[in-house]
């Protein structure tokens, strides 16, 4: 054992000795961690690399565990305040509010820790993955489709979790999930293909702001791969993230991800090699095998013995974890400023008030064509639909101390009104053909048998159709849901819940008119046992399932029609259950409202001529023509315990609506593009690249008044282009550029022309010119050499206006926000890895800045001129060019050069060939080119090199692809050959070059001589 690995005793064992350095709050975090590390043995250090780190008694160190879930409240630890889902918090567009929510969550985490010290102060939140596609099952967990807005709100939440003490963090936030994670379908094995532009313009910015601000102390990589390499061994990406930080950043694996490197992704042949690679790449804490640390420590120990790891590799990881722990005040004793937070700091009055405020501020009025809102004082109100008075929580919610639904809140707000509730669910009785008796339930829900001779109240079930055949059945006798959590069915579940939902069923229709039930969670079919007539979920085939005669005792739609017909106004409350048809592990099957919900709407609308559609959901919907006749449409996320109060505050006009969409709602299901395709520009997806605005665009939200946008004036119509950079600028001006001549200010004059006050969200965007055809002269057509997003949010500000009031709002933005990733640009002294091939560059030219109330409603325009000189052509002769420095690719994706580093181009799956194009290059003087090639599989055809002259592509040379041997398998993809060919008559002057790769070929580099 090396000398630095010798364990030393804790000096506290000698009463007269001073406290050890690691317990001295006067030292820096790094100094304290280094001292503590020096006192740990190798075995103790290795043990700390698992999520469940054991105690080190001789040093007075308690056991430690990473990860308390706190996405929008403390999760899984009993009663806690439940705030709106993050996608709802984002609709406030209010970082200060989001920060206050984060602070309240941190207080309750501290309270849980005070009650149980094993509760970790390392919080696994926020989620800052951009919401690029509404079909993603975890949409509810993120903030926005715009990565910079997601970063700003995630930074605010992190700042709240971190607290404001300069030394001790209230909690240590963990950013999730790094990187390019936005699909649940095959999430642990899919590779997200990112071009350098997509990486730097749409993904990395979401994480940078919180890390750079020093308010996130940890990061969790995502399950997926990026460009063919698992994120848990993506050293270059993790190194880039750590470069942004003012201090250390711990990397904690996602649950089971280390094992998945071998079992699912099959990226490594054995767990020793995979664990060593993950640690070398920068993963510090292994969340694997639940609380059993032995497999992790055994694999890492073997890796050390085999020379796959060094003690320095281990020490780097342990040091970062120790710094995380020191930041929590764990070793500060009475000097921990947060130690006074007691176990009773749960459900505080201030947290209740904040929860209600957060819901109200997050409500978005999507449409109000019938001017029904705000509600006039109603005499009779019908509240109908599956969520009429229901408050639902998601997988990452805690247990709310109470819950107020919409109907209850309306009754409270209008005590003199007659509020009628109709869920639209049918009440049924099920008669089992095997016994001839009806299914009956005991009052406690513990016994469910097919033994009732008559269809009395104990046999009644309220059936809610959540869409696509998924049902829940609520017993009238117990008031609770039928569940298959055990193979014997019970009716004692308060809600749909669990990692695998146990309270949902599918109904199978037989040709004889009978029905069978399949338990969705287990896939087993319900049958009735002989003798006891107990219902169990155990049959493997529908043929073995019980057949039920399905009697409708009461029609839910008849109840809806009756309630609506007698009402002055009907509120149809639609949406999703967060555990059904879209959640972690499950993407949405489609973007439509459930058919059964649509029928509730049609029934209510036809019975009442004043109808409001209230959508409470985890994600956007495509609202089809069936709901187009709504007088008003309102959206809220699942808002937690104060959902009803917050909604009614806005519906009644007690709070002016101020919510705006941070994720647009598409008009069609095709508009968002392919869920597994991360190239938003190519798909025309999200507000940045979409040609269509969608049904309700990004930034949209109505108020109860009208606002006129009168004037937009730039404080400087012209400024110079800054130097290329690798810094991803945050939304709004940063400290480094606020006063250095690299910001532009936009003065927007707005006037409230209505009769009610308003909190208007004034938004500033950059607009792109129409696309220029490939090969055309962009400068001559008014375009810029590298195409820009069609729309780009630059800044926003909230302004309060009384009726008739006009105010000038100043919005400022760094000019670097106009930058695009240019593969031909460079930054002196940048790391020499694939991540830094190119740079962010602001192109000289004219830019249209526009101001308005949403990304699609921008009535004011102004022109900003950026001066500078466009860079000259790239001199290829005598240089080696990374293949990924292509200006444009077609049919190619980035992939891994080697298992742990580098990036190359290879032909995309399903394509016969791919093309890499390198624009504006000079080949003059080059007589040959050497290609660095490999083959992922047998290749048919040669690799061609062509140049464009006068609009025509001409072959300059060709080389054969490397041959894959019959026994090489996947090893061939990393066997790189240098293949040289002469260039036939390389054109003079500036030209475009392209390389045509046949399927299976991989290209790393082009070297010209």
N, C-alpha and C positions, 0 to 999 in steps of 0.2 A: 504494500500500500504506500503510495507516495506520501511525503511528509505533510502536504497540505490536506491529506485525507484523514489524518489522525484526529480522532474525536477528543475534545477537551471538555472538562466538566464546567457546569455553570458556576461562576464565582459566587452566586447567591448562597452556595452551600457553606460559605465561610461568612458568618455574620458581620465581622468587622470589615470585609472587603467591599469596595464600591460596587454598584450595579454594573453588570456587563454593558459594553458599548451598545449592543443591539437593543437594550432597554432604555437608552438615553434619548429622550425626545429632542434634545438640543443638537444632536447630530443629524446629518442629512439621511434621507431614506436609503440612499445608495451605500453610505458608510455603515449604517446599522445592518443592512442586509449582508454586506460583505463580512462583517464581524460574525454574524450568526452562521453564515455559510462555513466559515473557518472552524466552527465548533462541531459541525456535523460529520459523522462518518460517511463513508461511501454508501453503505447500506441505507442509512437514514436519508441521504440525498436521493437515492433512487426511489425510496418509498414516497417521497414528496411529489413524484411525477405522476402519480395517480390522482384522480379526482378526490378520492377518500384518503387523505394523508393521515397517518397515525400520529398519536401524541409522542412527544419526546420528553419523557418525564424528567430526566436528569437536567434538562434545560428549562423546565417549566413551560414547555410548549404544549398547548392543547391540540387535540385532533382538529383537523381542518378539512373542509369540503368546499369545493367550488360550486357555485350555481344555486341561487335562489331565483325562481321565476317571478318577474315583476313587470310584465309587459304593460298592463294598465291597472295595476293593483297587485297585491301579493297573492300568488297563486298556490293552491294545494296545501295551504297551512291553516285552514279553518277560516273563521270570520275575518273579513278584511273589506275595506272600502273598494268598490268596483267602479272604476271610471269608464268612460266610453272607450270603445276599441280604438287603437291608434289611427285607423283610417278615418274614424270620426273626429278624433282630436285634431287631425291634420286639416279637417274642413274649417277649423277656426282660423287658420292662417295666423295664429297668434303664438309666437315663441314664448312670450312671457307667461301665458296661461299654461302652455305645455310644460314649461319649467316648474310652475307651481304644482302641477300634477305630479311631476317627477319627485319633487321635494316631499309631497305628502306620501307617496309610495315609499320613499326612503325612510320616512319617520315610522311607517308601519313595519317595514323590514326590521328596523332597529328594535321596535317593540316585540316582534316575534323573536328576535335574537336575545332580548332581555329575558323573555320567558323560557327560551331554550337556546343555550349558547351554541348548539350544533347547527342552528340556522345560519347559513352563510351570509356574510355581508358582501360577497361578490354576486351582483345581480346580473342575470342573463337577460338583459334588455339594454337598449331598444333594438328593434329590427329596422334596418335602414335600406333593405333591398328595394330598389325602385319597382313600383307597381306597373310594369310594362304591359301586362295582359290581365284582363279582368277574370279570366278563367282559372287563374292560379288559386289553388285551394287555400293558401295562406294570405290572401289579399288583406284580410282583416287585421293582420299583424303589422303591416307596413304603413307608410305615410302617404306617399305620392308617386305618381308616374314621373315627375320631374326629379332627377337625382339631386339637384342642388337644393330644392325645397325639402326633400326627404332628409338631406344632410342638415339643413338648418333646424328643422324640427327635432331630428334625432339628437342634435347637439344640445338643444334646449332641454329635452327630457334628461339627457345625460348630466347636464349641469345641475338639474334639480336632484338627481340621484346622488351626485357627487357632494353636494353641499358647498358652502362658501368658506369653510375653515381652510386656512392656507396650508396646514400640515396634514390634518386627519380628514379623510374622506368619510362622509356619512355612509355611503356605500360605494363600491367600485363597479361602475357599469361595464357591461360587455356588449360590444357591437356585434350584431348578428345580421346576416350570415355571409361571410366573405368567401366567395364572390360569384356573381352572375348566377344567382339561384332564384328561379321564378317558375318552377314547375314541380309538382308532386309526382307526376307520372314518371316512374322509373328514376326517381330523383337521385338515387345512390349510384347509378351507373351511367346516366346521360352526361354527355360532354357539351357544355355551352360554348359554341364557336364565337369567339370575339375577335374582330379585327382590331388593329391598334386604335382606330378611331372610336369604335364602340367601347373598348376598354377605358380610354382616357376621357371620353366625352360623356359617357353614359353610366359607367360602373364605378370607377375609382372615386369620382367626386362625391358619391353618396357617403363614403367612409371618412374622407379626409378631414372635414371640418371638425368633427368631434375629437379626432385624434390630435389634430394640430392645436386645438384649444386646450388640450390637456384635461379633458373632462371624461374621457373613456380610458380605463386602465387595462382593458382586456378586449380581445377579439375572438370570435368563434368562426373558424372556417366552415363552409357549407359542405354537404354530402357530395355534391356533384363534382365533375371534372370541368376544367376550363382548358380548351384547346388540347384535349387529349390527356391532360395530367390531373390527377386528383388534387383538390385544393389543400388537402392535408399534407401534401409533399411539395407544394408550390413555393419553393424557397424564394425565388425572385419576386414574386408578388408579396409575400410576407415581409421580405426585406424592404420593399418599396413602402409598404404601409408603416413600418417602423421608422423609416427616415423622416416621416412627418412629425413624430412625437417629440415633445420636450423632455419626456422621461421614458421609462421602460414601459413596454406593453406586453402583457402576458397573453399567450395564445392557448386557449382551451379547446380541446376537440369537441365536436358534437358527439352525442351519445352513440356508441358503437362504431363510429367512423374508423378508428384504428383497425379494428377487426375487418371492416369492410374493404380495406385496401387489398386484402387477400381473398376473402370469401366472396364478395360481390363484384368488386371491380377487377379482381384478379390481376392487379397491376404488379404485385410482387408474388413470388412463389411461396414465401413463408413469412410468418409473423415476426421473426427476429429481424429479417431484412427490412420489413415494412415499418416496424417500430423505430429502428435505427434511422431510416430515411425520414420519417416524420419528425423525429427529434432534431436531426441535422437541419431540416428545412425550417425549423422554428416553432414547432408545436411544443408547448411546455407542460401541459397537463392533459393526461389521457383519461377521457371519460369512456370507460369500457368495462364490460362485465359487471355492471352495477357497482356494488360496494366491495367486490372481491378484487383487491389490488394484486393478488399473487400472480396472475398471468402476465400483467403488465411489467411488474418488477422482474419477473423471471426472464422475460424476453429481452428487456433492456440490459439485464446483467449478462446474459449470453452474448448480446451484441458487443458489450465491452470486452468480454473475454475473447471474442472472435476478431477484435480490432475494427469492427464496424462503427464503433463510437469511441471517443476519448473521454477522459474525465472532464476536460474542458467543455465538451458538448453538454455533459450532464450539468456542470456547474452553471453554465449560462442559463439553462432553463430553470434550475432551482433558484438562482438569484432573482430572476424575474418574478417567480412565485412568492418568494420571500418579500420582495418589495411590495407586491400586491397586498400581502397580509399586514405588513407594517403600516401601509396607508390606511387600513381600517381602524388603527388605534389598538389593535389586539395586544400589543406589547407595551402600551403606554400607561396601563393602570389608571390611576385617578386623573392623569393628564389627558385622557380621552374626552374631548369636549362633548361628545354625543352619548357618553355613558349615562347621563341623566335621563335619557329617554326610557321610560318604564314600560312594562308589559301592558299597561292600560292605555297606551297611546294608539288605540285602534278605534275606528269609527268615531273620531272626534267631531264635535259640532262643526268645526271649520272644514273638515273633510267632507261632511255632508253638504255643506253650502257650496264647496268647490265642485263636488260631483254634479250638483244641479246646474251650476253655472256652466260647467263644461258641456253638459248635454245641450243646454239652450244655445250656447255659442256654436255648437257643431251642427245644428239643424240647418238643412239647406232647402229653401223653397225653390223647387225646380221649375214650376209653372204655376201661374195664377190667372189663367185666361178668363176665368169666370168671375174674378174679383171676389171670391168667397172668403178670402183671408185678408185681414184677420177676421175671425168668426164674430158675427154679431151675437149679442146675447141670446142664446138659443132657448127655446122652451122644451123641445124634444130633440135629442141627439141619439142616433143609432151608431154604435161602434161595432163593426162587424169584421170578420176575417180571423184567421188562425192566431194572429198576434193582437187581438182586440184588447186584451187586458193582461197579456203575458209578457213577462220579462225573462229573457233567455240569456244565459251566460255561455262563454266559449271555453275551449280546452285550457286556455291560459288565464281564466278568471279565478278569483277566489270565491269564497262563499259570502254573498252580500248579507249584511246584517238585517236588511229588509229590502223590499222591492215594491215599487209603485208603478203599476201599468197605466196605459193611456186612459182607459175607461175610468179607472179609479181616480186618476188625477182630474179628469173632466168633471166627475161628480163632486170632487172637492172644490174645484174652481167655480162651478156653477151649481151650488147646492139646491137652487130652486128648479133646476132643469130635470127632466125625465131622461136619464141616460140608460139606454137599452143595449145589451150586449148579445151578439149572436156570432158564434165562432165559424159557422158554416160547416161544422163537422156533423156528419150523420151519427145518430145513436142507433146501435145495432145490437142484436142478440144472435149468438152463434149456437146452432144445434148440431151436436156431433152425431154423425150417422152411425158410428159404431155403438153408441150407448142410447141413442134416441133422446138424449137429454141435453139441456142447454148448459153452456159454460157459465159457471157461477164463481163468485169471488167472496172470500171472507172479508169482514170489515177492515182487518189489518193488512189485507192483501197477501198474506202468507200462504193461503191455500187457493189454488185455481183448479177446479175440477169440472168435468162434464157430467153433472149429477142433478141439475135442477129440472123438475118436470114441467115448470112453466117459465115463461120469459118475464119474470118479475124484475124489480129494480136491481137486484144483486147480479143479474145477468147482463146488464146493459154496459156497453162500451161506447165511448165517444171516439170516433175514428177520424184522425186528421191525416189528410193526404198531402205529403210534403213534395210531391212531384216524382215522376219517373218510377211510379209504383211503390215508393217507400211510404209506409204508414206507421203511425203510432196509435196505440189503443189505450185509452184512459178508462179505468174502471169507475163506474158510478158508485159502487159499494165502498171502495177504498179511497177514491179520489186521486189515485196514483196510476202510473203507467205500467203496463204489462212489460215485463223484462225477462230476458233469457240469460241473465248474468250467470246463473247456474243452470244446469241442464233441466232442472225442474222449474217451470215457469211460476213466477210470482207477479203480483200487481202492487208493488210497494216502492217503485222508483219515483222520486220527485221530479226528475227531468231526464232528458236524453243526455248521456255523458259517458266518460271513460275514454281511454286511448282507443279502444274499439267499442263503438256504441252498441249497447246491449238492448236498447228499447225500441228498435225499429224492425219492421216485418215487411215482407212482400206478400201480396195476395195472388194466388194462381187460380185461374178460372178453368174449371174442367168443362168438358163438352156437355155434361149432364146438368149443368147449372150450379153445381156445388163449387165450393172454394176450399183451397188449402193455404196454409200460412207457412212461409219460410222465415226463419230467424236470420236477419241479415248479418249480424255479427259473427255467427258461427257457420252460416251457410246450411245449417241443419233444418229439417222440416219438422213441424209440430205434429205430434201424434198423441193419442190418448192411451194411457197405460191400462192394461187389463187389471181388473180387480179394484184398484183404487180410483180409476177414471181420472187420474192426475194428468195434466197437460205437461209434456216434456218436449224439449227441442233436441231430438236425437236421430230422426230418420235421415238417411242419406239420399233417398230418392223421392221425388214427388209421388211416385206410385205407392210408397209406403206411408205417406202422410195421411193424417186424418182429413176426412172430407166434412165440410161444414155447410149446412144450410144457413144462408146469410140473410137474416130478417132485418129490414130497416124499420126500426121502431119510430124514429123521428127523423125527418129530412132536414139537414142543415140548411139547404138552400131555401126551403120553405120558411124556416125561421128568419133567414136573412131578408127575404122579400117582405115578410110581415114587419120586421123591425124597421126597414128602410121606408116602407110605404107610410108608416105613421110618424116619420121624423121630419123635422124642419131641415135637417142636414144629416148626411150619412158620411162617416169616416170609415173607409175600407182600409184595414191595416194588413198589409201584405209583407212578405219577406221570407227569410230562411231561418231554420234552426241551425246554429253554428256548428253542430256536430253532424249535419246531414248534407250530403251532396256538395261538398266543398269545404275542406279543412286540411290540417296537416295530414299527409299521406294520401290525400284524395283531391284531385282537381275537379272542377265543376264539369258535369256532363254537357252543359250548354249554358247560354246566358239568358234564357227566357224565364219568365215567371212560371211557376207550376200551373198546369192546365186547371187544376181544381181551384187555385186561387183566382185565376182569370174568370172562372165561372162565378165565383163569389162576387167579383167586381161587376160582371155583366148583370147578375141578378139584382144587386143593390142599385146599380145605375138605372136600370129599367124601372125600378120601383120608386126612385126618388130623383127629382130633377136638380138637386143640389148635392153633389158628391165630390169628396176629396179622397184622393189616393195617397195614403201614408205608407211609405216603404221603409221598413226597419230591417236592415240587412248588413251583411259583412262585405258586400261588394256591389258593383253596378249591375244593372239589368239592361237588357234590350227590351224596352217597353213597346210592344207591337201595336197594331191598329186596334186591338181589343180594348185598350185603355186610353185611346187617343181623345175620347170625349170627356176626360176628367176635367172638372172645373179648376182643380188645383192638384199639384203633385208635390209632395214633401218627402224628403229623405232624412233618415238618421241612421247611424250605425247602431249596433246593440250597445245602448248607453249605460247599462248597469243599473244600479239600484234606483237612480233618480230619472230613469228614462221617461216615465210618464209626466213627471213634473216639468222636466225640461222641454218636452214636446209641447205641452199645453201652454207653457209660458210664451212660446212663439206663436202657436196657433191662435191663442187668445189676443195676441198683440201686447201682452205685458212686457215682453222683451222683443225688441225689433230684430227681425231675422238678419243675421250677419254671416252665416255659414256660406262658404264657397267651395266648390268641388276641387279637391287636390288630385282627383283622378276622374277623367272624363267618362261619360256614359256613351257608348257607341250606339249608332242608329241601326246597325245590322250586326249579325254575328260574324260576318266576314271581316268587318272593319279592323279589329285588333290584330289580324294576321294569325300566323301559326304559333301556337304556344311554345313549341320547342325551338323556334327560330329567334335568335337574339339580335339579329340584324334589323333594327327598327327602321333604319334609313331605307334599306332595300325593300322592306315590306310596306313602307308608308304608314308606319304604326306610331301611336301616341300623338299627342298634340304637336310635338316638334316636327314630325314628318308626314302626318296625315293630310291628304288632299281634301278630305271632308271633315267638317267640324264635329260630326257626331250629333246625337240627340241633345245632349247636355254637355257642352265642352268644358275642358279644363279651365278652372277659374270661375265657372258660372255659378250664379246664385242670385235670387231676386230679393228685393226689399219690399216694403209696403209703401214706397213712395217712388218718385222719379228723380233721376239725377242727370243733369246735362253736363257733358264734357265740352268745355268752351275753348280752351287754348292749351297748346303744348309748345313750350319754348325751351331750347337747349341752352345751357349756360356757356357752352362753347361748341359751335358748329363744326369745329375742325380740331384734330389733335393728331399727334404722331403715333405711328405703330410702335408698340414696345418690342423689345427683343424677344425672340422665342424663349419659351420657358417650359419647365416640367412641373410647375406649380399649377394645381387645379384651382382656379379662383372660386371663392365662395359666392353665394348669392348676396348682392349688395357690396358696398365698399369694404375693404379690409383695412386694418391699421397700417399695413405696409404701403398702401397706395392711396390712402384718403387725401393726402396733401402733396403728392409728388407729381401732379400733372397727368396722371393716368386714369382719372375718373371723369365721367361725364354726368352732369346734373340735368334732369328734366323737370321743368316747372309746369305742373298741370293744374289748370283752373277748373274746378268743378262746382256746380251749383245745385242745391236741392230745390227742385221745381215743384215738389209735392206738398202735402199737408201734414206729413209725419216726419219725425226725425229719422236719421239714417246713419249707420256706421258703414260708410262706403269703402270698399277695398279697391283702391286705385292701382292698376297694374301696368307695367311698362315692359314691352317686348321689342325684340329685334325681328324684323321680317326679311325673308330672303326674296330675291328676284326669282322670276320663273326659271325653271331648270334650263340649262343650255345643253343642246344635243351633244352626244359624244363626238369628239373630234372637231367641234366648232371652236372658233376663236372667242373665248369667253370675254376677253377685254373689249373686243370690238362690239360684242352684243350687250355690254353693260353688266355682265355677270362677273363673278370672281373666279380665279383659277380652280379653287377647291370649293365644291358646292357646300352651302351651309344649311342648317335646319330651316324649314319653312317659317317656323316661329320659335322664339327662344325667350323665356322669362328672364328679365334682367333685374327687376326690382319691383317692390310693391309697398304700399303703405295704407294704413287704416286712418280714415278721417271722419270725425263726427260732424254732421251738418244738421242744424235746426232748419225747419221749413223756411225757404227763401234765402238761406245763407249760402254764400259763395266763399270758397277758400282756395288758396294756392298750396298745392302739395309738391314738395320737392323729393324726387326720387333720384338716387345716385347709384351708379354702377361702375365697376372697374371695366375699362375698355378690354381687358384681357378676357372678359366673359364672351367677347365676340370671336375668340380664337377657335380655330379648328386644328385637328391633329394633322400635321404635314410630315409625311415619312421622309421627305427630303431635308427637313430642317434639323438642326442639332443645337445642343447646349454644351459649351465647353466644360470639361470636367465631369460630365455625366457618367454614371455607371455604364460599363460596357456589357449590357445584357439586352435581351430582346425587348424588355419592357420599355427601354429608352431609345428604341429605334424611331427617330423622329422627334417632334416637339410640338407643343401648342403654339400656333402662330396666328397673329392678327394680320389679315391680308389688307394691304392698302386698297382703298376704294370707297364707294358710297354705300352707306347703310341707312336703311329706313327704320327709325324708331317709332313705335306706335303706342298710344295709351288708351286705356278703356277699362271696361268692367269685366272682361273675360278674354281668353285667347282668341275668341271668335268675334268679339264685339269691341273693335278698336277704332273709334271714329276719328281720333287725332293722329296726325303724322308729322314727322320732322326728319330732316336728312342730316346725318352725321358723316363727315368726310374724314377718313383716316389716311393720313399722308405717309409716304414711305416708298421704298423701291422694292419691287418684286425680285426675289432672288433669281439668279441666273440658272441656266440648265445644269444638270448634274453631269460632271465629267466622269464617265465610266472607264475610259481607257486608263489602264494602269492601276485600277482599284478593285477591291473585293466588296461586293454589295450583298448584304443579307437578303435572302429571297423575300422575306416578309416586308422589305421596304418597297413593295409594289404599290404603285399609285392606285391601281384598281385590280380586282380579281373577279373571275367568273368561274364558278364550279370548283373553287378551291377553299380550303379552310386552313387555319393555323393548327399546327399539331406539335407534339413534343420532339425536340431534337434528341434528347436523351431522357431517361426516366426522371431525372431530378433538375434539369436545367435546359434552357434553350428553346427556341421555337422555329418551326419550318413551315413550308407550304406542302399540302398534299391534296389530292383530288377528293372532293367530297363524296360521301357514300351515295351510290346510285347514279353518279355521273360518269360518262364514258371518257371525258377528258376535262381539263381545267386550264384556264388561261390567266397568267400573271402579266400585268402591263406596267411598264415603267415609263412614265411620260417625261418629255423634255429632257432627254439625255444627249450626251455627245459621245459618239463611238470613234470619232476620228483618231487614228493612230493605233486602234486596237486591231490586232491581226488574228487573235484567237480568244476563245472564252473557255474557262474551265468550270464545269458545273459540279457541285458537291451533291451527289444523288444517293438515294437509298430506295428500296422498294418494300412496300408493306405486304405485297403479294405478287405473284407472277404478273408481269407487265407485257402487254401486247402493243407494240408500236414504239416509235422513237420519240425522244424529247426534241421539240423543234424550237429554234430561235429565229424570230422574225423582226423586221423593222418596217415602220410605216413611212412611206415616201409619197407625197402627193395624194394622200388619202387611201393608198393601196398598200396592203401588207405583203412583204416580200421575204422569202426564206433566206436566212443568212447561213444556217448550218443546222445540223441535227446530230444527236448522240444517242446511243442505246441506253436504256435503263439497266441498272444492275440486275443480274439474274438471281432469283431466289432459289436456293437449293431445296430439294425435297424434304430434308430433315431440319431445316432452319427454323421453321415456325415463325413466331413473332420476333425472334432475335434479329431477323434480317432488316427489320425496320430501323434498327440502330447501327447497322453496318454501312458506313458511309464510304463511297468511292469517289475519287476525283476523275472526271471524264472530260477530256479536252477535244475541241473541234476548232478548225480554222473558220474564220468569218469571211464569207465570200462578199467582197466589195462592200464593206461597211460604209454606209452613207456619210457624206460630209455634213457638217452643221448640226443643227438641233433636230432630233428625230424622236419617235416613240418606239420603244422596244417591247416585245412580248415573248414570253416563254409558254409553249403549249405542252402540257404534261398529260400523258395517257393515264388512265385509271391504274392505281396502285403505286405510281411514282411519287417520290418525296424529294423536295428540293430545299437545300439549306442555304446555298450561296452561289453567286455568279462572280467569277474572278476574270477580269479582262487583261490581256497582255498584248 
